[in-house]
Amino acid sequence: MSWNLLREAFLAVGMIGVLILSLWGITGQMPPLVVVESDSMVHDAESGEVGSIDAGDLILVHQYQTTKVITFAEASQPFNSHFGYSSHGMNGDVIIYEKNGKNGTPIIHRAILEAVPSLTQAVNDSAECNTSVYDSSLEACILSWDVPGTTLRNVSSISWVFDGNMTGEYDCQRNSQFDHSEAGIVQFLTIEEWKPRRAGFMTLGDNNKCSVDQGWTPSKGGVIGATGLFDSDGMGVDAVSSSHLVGIAGGEIPWLGTVKLMMSGNGSPGTSQVPSASWGWLFVSIASVLALPIILEPLLNRIIKGSPEVAEAEQERNYAGRLPVSESSA
């Protein structure tokens, strides 16, 4: 192997290492990127819209311990300190979490609201909670809830309608061109008598109409018609607690994650949900990266040759070449 080839290999590895360490420094998270696999956050199925989260995008993952999660409720409530905040095309933060804290592919969905314990009672055993909720992380019974971004305080269950009346407007039919088999979904996101089993967030994919991840059951309420998500043990996803969070979705690197999806094995949808336009943009991106050195090299050489320093060095070499060479006799 020639020295030049070895040097370029070391340079490439070094550049990749610097890039990964830089992303780690920015996000405080390792790995600092996740690849989006599904279309649950897509805003436009054809164009692969930059600014929203599409299948095949790379998303920076920011450490949540140092950043507050701002919910859709908070960001869309008039006079709230977070009013107007948006991320990836809609109000509120997008979070990455593990379903009920179990192993498996993390979910990347928007935080709609947060159930915060209001009245609690410290206990030694969950059996002491009777009909209230026992939160193992708090080692306490949760007797009632507060919901930031709403007027709900000290309530035993959570009921709220995001109809735009002094609250955010969440239109369930916004993405009516998609069919994810939702049933009974009303016009606006309507939460009825939700009784979370722990403190945490209600979450929803932007492209899932109003089928929240926490679903609906007669016993714990939720959003009627929402099918919900299930963890690796077949249990329905409940409120997303802080211990289940992987991070908060940051900047987007569009299209490049499609390469990884092309090599995905079983258990992944692969590239089936990648927007059609993303393939064209991916080709353009790769072609641009490959063509850039070819375009820049002659331009940089011309700039370097025209610099005063290079001209001065050339003059010195020419002058040295004209000097007589002395010969020494033995």
Secondary structure, 3 states (H helix, E strand, C coil): CCHHHHHHHHHHHHHHHHHHHHHHHHHCCCCCEEECCCCCCCCCCCCCCCCCCCCCCEEEEECHHHCCCCCHHHHCCCCCCCCCCEECCEECCEEEECHHHCCCCCEEEEEEEEEEECCEEECCCHHHHCCCEEECCCCEEECCEECCCCCCCCECCEEEECECCCCCECECCCCCCCCCCCCCCCCECEEEEECCCCCEEEEECCCCCCCCCCCEECCCEECCCCCCCECCCCCECCCECHHHEEEEEEEEECCCCHHHHHCCCCCCCCCCCCCHHHHHHHHHHHHHHHHHHHHHHHHHHHHHHCCHHHHHHHHHHHHHHHCCCCCCCC
